Amino acid sequence: MKRFDKVAPSIWDLSPEVVPRHLVTALKPGSFSDSFCKKLIDNMDELRQRVEKFMQLEELEEFKTKLIEDVEIRKIGRETPQAMRPP
């Protein structure tokens, strides 16, 4: 979005109605771009809202993954015999 916001003003006669549809075609394949096939967007505000929601979702997934990794590391520490644990 930041890159688009920098480039968009330099495009002559850029129609706001066309932007969301064409911007979506430049996205990498994945769940974010797939979501636009399920429900098209009509304007840039809607696009920005969806971007924000997906960013929050990604942050939540990263947090969950880190939490699970931390729990697994603690489990391994408890299962390691005392003599083998680092000081």
C-alpha positions, -999 to 999 in steps of 0.1 A, spaced: 0 0 0 28 24 8 44 17 -26 11 22 -43 5 55 -25 38 68 -38 32 57 -74 -5 65 -78 -2 103 -78 21 101 -108 -4 82 -129 -23 107 -151 -61 104 -152 -62 76 -126 -98 67 -120 -105 58 -83 -131 32 -94 -105 13 -115 -77 13 -89 -89 -14 -65 -96 -39 -93 -62 -34 -110 -42 -32 -77 -55 -66 -67 -41 -82 -99 -6 -72 -88 -8 -90 -55 11 -122 -47 -9 -154 -47 -22 -163 -12 -51 -159 12 -51 -121 9 -54 -120 -28 -79 -150 -28 -102 -130 -5 -107 -105 -33 -121 -133 -55 -147 -141 -29 -157 -105 -23 -147 -77 -46 -139 -43 -33 -155 -11 -46 -132 17 -33 -99 24 -18 -113 28 17 -126 -7 16 -93 -19 3 -74 -2 31 -98 -17 57 -92 -52 43 -55 -47 43 -56 -36 80 -77 -67 89 -53 -90 71 -23 -74 88 -40 -79 122 -47 -115 113 -10 -121 103 2 -105 135 -21 -127 155 -9 -158 137 27 -149 144 19 -144 180 2 -178 183 31 -195 165 57 -178 189 36 -188 219 34 -224 207 71 -225 201 78 -211 235 56 -237 252 73 -265 232 108 -253 242 97 -253 278 84 -288 275 116 -300 260 135 -283 289 115 -302 314 119 -335 296 157 -332 294 175 -349 323 190 -326 348 226 -337 339 221 -328 303 206 -293 308 229 -264 301 240 -243 331 
